[in-house]
């Protein structure tokens, strides 16, 4: 009697779902993780889903956090950030349309490693309108092209008190992700497969965010941070290795 095989698409879906659950839990606990951990896995398993499907999930994650902590938003900084994101979105959308898949994969891996580097530096620029505008332009480029735009904004906003930083980042990324998705839609890079993938992965994301409420009270944040950084670096290295192997096979 022949044993039925599990379709590879289902295996990929379950792996990606588990990663989304874990990265959402980390995101809800330490403030980052969804994009930097999940994006490399998508590149390796389902690159056609990037960046739109992950941006859709990121929008919902940011909106959920915004609803929870909306009292201390610095709307002036959010406004300057939204304005600065616009030129970045144009460049990021152009990169998605014109760059080959291997080029986008390398760009994503470099973005992850740069993001890890920024999260580790001690330098903290002032949370001024000018700095927010510039950081948002950079965030718009990489957030639109790779779905990872958090590190430049986190660098600027880390000088705020924790409550204001979390709420302002959540408000900014809700608006910024919607703007990036609008740019990608105009460029023809948001398709039905992205909407379906985001919808099917949504339960994993919500479960991860709910789990973070339990984890944040029990787990050591330093340990979670190190896990998130290590997973991000490993994913980026695997992506670079996959691109190098594909170039050697060509």
TAVEN-V315164 format. One record per helix or strand. SS is the DSSP state (helix for helix, strand for strand). FROM is the first residue (numbers start at 1). LEN is the number of residues. Records with the same first field share a line. If there is no record, write none. Layout:
BEGIN
SS: FROM-LEN  FROM-LEN
END
This chain:
BEGIN
helix: 8-23  34-12  47-3  52-17  75-24  101-20  129-18  150-8  162-25  192-27  221-29
END
